[in-house]
Amino acid sequence: MNDILEPGMLVRHPGAPEWGTGQVQSRIGDRITVNFADAGKRVIDARRIGLEIVTNGAAG
């Protein structure tokens, strides 16, 4: 799933819904940098976490 992520896409972290919607900043190998609305910038290990794509553009 994380293989299709690219900068600008909106995602959610399934284990941290309180972080809100995040925007992918970059993806280099298995490291995905995401700027979350309520948690700031986080680097996600794609080998361990499958981010959920937000398809309707809803924030929060």
C-alpha positions, -999 to +999 in steps of 0.1 A: +000+000+000+027+025+009+044+019-025+018+041-042+023+071-018+038+102-033+042+138-021+009+157-017-013+127-009-034+127+022-031+099+047-040+087+082-019+066+106-041+036+116-025+034+150-028+071+158-061+085+146-056+114+170-029+127+147-055+136+122-050+138+084-014+141+072+001+152+039+029+131+025+061+153+022+085+127+008+090+089+004+126+076+002+128+039+003+109+027+034+109+061+051+078+083+045+078+118+059+043+130+067+031+164+081+001+155+103-025+182+113-024+174+150+011+158+154+034+177+131+060+162+110+066+124+115+088+099+097+071+066+092+088+033+087+068+018+058+080-017+067+060-015+100+031+008+093+006+008+064-007+043+061-044+047+050-051+069+021-077+096+026-097+095-006-124+122+000-099+150+009-115+154+044-092+168+070-091+160+107 
